[in-house]
Amino acid sequence: MTNHNTAIPTTTAPKNRDVLISGASVAGPVLAYWLRRHGFRPVVVERAPALRDGGYAVDFRGEAHLSVLRRMGVLDALEAVRTGTGSMSYVNAAGKPQATLPADLFAGDLEILRGDLARVLYDATKDDAEYVFGDSVASLTEDPDGVTVTFERGAPRRFGLVIGADGLHSHTRRLAFGPEERFVKHLGVYCAIFTTANHLGLDHTGHAYRTAGRLVAMYSSRHNAEAKAVFYFGSPALGLDRKDVPRQQAVLTEQFAGTGWQSDRLLDDMRHAPDFYFDSVAQVRMDSWTRGRVALVGDAACCPSSLSGMGSGLALVGAYVLAGELAAADGDHTVAFARYEAEMRAYAEGCRKMGDGVARLMVPDSRLTASFLNRYYKIMPYLPGKNMAAKIARRTAENITLRDYAA
Ligand SMILES: Cc1cc2nc3c(=O)[nH]c(=O)nc-3n(C[C@H](O)[C@H](O)[C@H](O)COP(=O)(O)OP(=O)(O)OC[C@H]3O[C@@H](n4cnc5c(N)ncnc54)[C@H](O)[C@@H]3O)c2cc1C
């Protein structure tokens, strides 16, 4: 059963009822759902002109993730758009599979395109929370009774609390806590992803080709109707302008042209791709996620890196706990914010550790290590610890006991 177009049941009428949330992807709509349910009045402002529905596959694993989605009534809607992607093969330069890794490692219990996820979460909240697209917070001025917020386009408004759910490069974090360089740690790898034709005819699967310092992959999506092209390469921080797509594409071309397998074909496809994502693989590390009447959630607070496979689940659980603690403290942020951090710290730390080592393993910088890994993957299915990585990921994702705040 889903909550689409069904009013979210509400409970109390707490303090600080009016809450501004910046960002409408994963953490933002989940927070809006639970705040509404606990009797708050959330307003979500999203910089993009409409819901951003492009993107890559993300996954949820374990009972903590699934139980939040179930309690929101969106699990069936998500199951209906799951990717159904199976195992992933490492191939040689000729495209011949050399080793196959199990689906559990990549797809968890529920793999879904990030855009489809955002759509389902938005549909579950749009009738009960106010959404403002195409705008962004310009300034925050806090006083003892609330926060005056000015916007780039809309008129100023007053809120009791402001929550940044605006991702790795959070604007709210910059405004309330300081420059990004203080909190975002580049893990030595860049990632690019775009949509392309499924010209390899992949059937709910992916192929990856690894050389020293580089990995290029393709996986089918939308039930094989299209594919995602994925590139990872090792590099120190390049200081690229995040809006300068031509420069980013030039860097990718310099890195991958002539490197074998499908690289050149995919670089050609890139020039006509309907979407293009390029970013540093990075983590957010902060001593505190809250300051005065402002709090951060999801990637904005504690991004464990896109390679950890934990970011969406962490955003989901963080939003659930933050809303729940605000409800439990009857809207008193001085109590709720401290409890939110206490509940979430160890969990977020575990997710961050998952991201730590993966970057180097994904694109080892020497030819020797790359070739060792390719060989290791070949024999891995026959080793006793073959499911170890998936088990560790599951244990990490389940390492929290969630209170039933609505009850
Ligand atoms: C390539 C890649 C692969 C990934 N794979 C996985 C995976 O397998 N499993 C997994 O769990 N996670 C994965 N992730 C991570 C996952 O996508 C994120 O952790 C998750 O989306 C975080 O959600 P969020 O809502 O905190 O932030 P985001 O999804 O980043 O959303 C932030 C939102 O804020 C908006 N915004 C930005 N600035 C402003 C502003 N100034 N004003 C208003 N709105 C603003 C943005 O437009 C966006 O809608 C992956 C990420 C990437 C990049």
Ligand as a Chemical Component Dictionary entry (heavy atoms), coordinates in Angstrom:
data_LIG
# 
_chem_comp.id                   LIG 
_chem_comp.type                 NON-POLYMER 
_chem_comp.pdbx_formal_charge   0 
_chem_comp.three_letter_code    LIG 
# 
loop_
_chem_comp_atom.comp_id 
_chem_comp_atom.atom_id 
_chem_comp_atom.alt_atom_id 
_chem_comp_atom.type_symbol 
_chem_comp_atom.charge 
_chem_comp_atom.model_Cartn_x 
_chem_comp_atom.model_Cartn_y 
_chem_comp_atom.model_Cartn_z 
_chem_comp_atom.pdbx_ordinal 
LIG C1  C1  C 0 27.742 8.062  -8.730 1  
LIG C2  C2  C 0 27.015 7.807  -7.453 2  
LIG C3  C3  C 0 26.644 6.520  -7.111 3  
LIG C4  C4  C 0 26.003 6.278  -5.916 4  
LIG N1  N1  N 0 25.664 5.017  -5.578 5  
LIG C5  C5  C 0 25.037 4.789  -4.392 6  
LIG C6  C6  C 0 24.649 3.469  -3.983 7  
LIG O1  O1  O 0 24.874 2.495  -4.680 8  
LIG N2  N2  N 0 24.021 3.319  -2.797 9  
LIG C7  C7  C 0 23.741 4.370  -1.998 10 
LIG O2  O2  O 0 23.148 4.169  -0.940 11 
LIG N3  N3  N 0 24.075 5.613  -2.342 12 
LIG C8  C8  C 0 24.728 5.858  -3.506 13 
LIG N4  N4  N 0 25.092 7.107  -3.853 14 
LIG C9  C9  C 0 24.896 8.182  -2.887 15 
LIG C10 C10 C 0 23.545 8.791  -2.901 16 
LIG O3  O3  O 0 23.187 9.269  -4.177 17 
LIG C11 C11 C 0 23.556 9.959  -1.928 18 
LIG O4  O4  O 0 24.181 9.575  -0.743 19 
LIG C12 C12 C 0 22.150 10.383 -1.607 20 
LIG O5  O5  O 0 21.528 10.797 -2.798 21 
LIG C13 C13 C 0 22.183 11.509 -0.594 22 
LIG O6  O6  O 0 20.931 12.096 -0.549 23 
LIG P1  P1  P 0 20.754 13.594 -0.067 24 
LIG O7  O7  O 0 19.302 13.862 -0.162 25 
LIG O8  O8  O 0 21.461 13.800 1.214  26 
LIG O9  O9  O 0 21.572 14.490 -1.123 27 
LIG P2  P2  P 0 21.469 14.579 -2.691 28 
LIG O10 O10 O 0 20.883 13.373 -3.281 29 
LIG O11 O11 O 0 22.795 15.030 -3.183 30 
LIG O12 O12 O 0 20.424 15.780 -2.919 31 
LIG C14 C14 C 0 20.690 17.107 -2.640 32 
LIG C15 C15 C 0 19.563 17.937 -3.245 33 
LIG O13 O13 O 0 19.773 19.294 -2.857 34 
LIG C16 C16 C 0 19.586 20.121 -3.989 35 
LIG N5  N5  N 0 20.339 21.357 -3.788 36 
LIG C17 C17 C 0 21.657 21.558 -3.937 37 
LIG N6  N6  N 0 21.958 22.825 -3.653 38 
LIG C18 C18 C 0 20.799 23.434 -3.313 39 
LIG C19 C19 C 0 20.463 24.753 -2.905 40 
LIG N7  N7  N 0 21.386 25.730 -2.833 41 
LIG N8  N8  N 0 19.181 25.032 -2.616 42 
LIG C20 C20 C 0 18.224 24.060 -2.706 43 
LIG N9  N9  N 0 18.482 22.803 -3.102 44 
LIG C21 C21 C 0 19.765 22.498 -3.388 45 
LIG C22 C22 C 0 20.090 19.276 -5.157 46 
LIG O14 O14 O 0 19.582 19.741 -6.386 47 
LIG C23 C23 C 0 19.536 17.906 -4.772 48 
LIG O15 O15 O 0 18.219 17.726 -5.226 49 
LIG C24 C24 C 0 25.723 7.371  -5.046 50 
LIG C25 C25 C 0 26.073 8.669  -5.407 51 
LIG C26 C26 C 0 26.714 8.887  -6.597 52 
LIG C27 C27 C 0 27.100 10.306 -6.937 53 
# 
loop_
_chem_comp_bond.comp_id 
_chem_comp_bond.atom_id_1 
_chem_comp_bond.atom_id_2 
_chem_comp_bond.value_order 
_chem_comp_bond.pdbx_ordinal 
LIG C1  C2  SING 1  
LIG C2  C3  SING 2  
LIG C2  C26 DOUB 3  
LIG C3  C4  DOUB 4  
LIG C4  N1  SING 5  
LIG C4  C24 SING 6  
LIG N1  C5  DOUB 7  
LIG C5  C6  SING 8  
LIG C5  C8  SING 9  
LIG C6  O1  DOUB 10 
LIG C6  N2  SING 11 
LIG N2  C7  SING 12 
LIG C7  O2  DOUB 13 
LIG C7  N3  SING 14 
LIG N3  C8  DOUB 15 
LIG C8  N4  SING 16 
LIG N4  C9  SING 17 
LIG N4  C24 SING 18 
LIG C9  C10 SING 19 
LIG C10 O3  SING 20 
LIG C10 C11 SING 21 
LIG C11 O4  SING 22 
LIG C11 C12 SING 23 
LIG C12 O5  SING 24 
LIG C12 C13 SING 25 
LIG C13 O6  SING 26 
LIG O6  P1  SING 27 
LIG P1  O7  DOUB 28 
LIG P1  O8  SING 29 
LIG P1  O9  SING 30 
LIG O9  P2  SING 31 
LIG P2  O10 DOUB 32 
LIG P2  O11 SING 33 
LIG P2  O12 SING 34 
LIG O12 C14 SING 35 
LIG C14 C15 SING 36 
LIG C15 O13 SING 37 
LIG C15 C23 SING 38 
LIG O13 C16 SING 39 
LIG C16 N5  SING 40 
LIG C16 C22 SING 41 
LIG N5  C17 SING 42 
LIG N5  C21 SING 43 
LIG C17 N6  DOUB 44 
LIG N6  C18 SING 45 
LIG C18 C19 SING 46 
LIG C18 C21 DOUB 47 
LIG C19 N7  SING 48 
LIG C19 N8  DOUB 49 
LIG N8  C20 SING 50 
LIG C20 N9  DOUB 51 
LIG N9  C21 SING 52 
LIG C22 O14 SING 53 
LIG C22 C23 SING 54 
LIG C23 O15 SING 55 
LIG C24 C25 DOUB 56 
LIG C25 C26 SING 57 
LIG C26 C27 SING 58 
# 
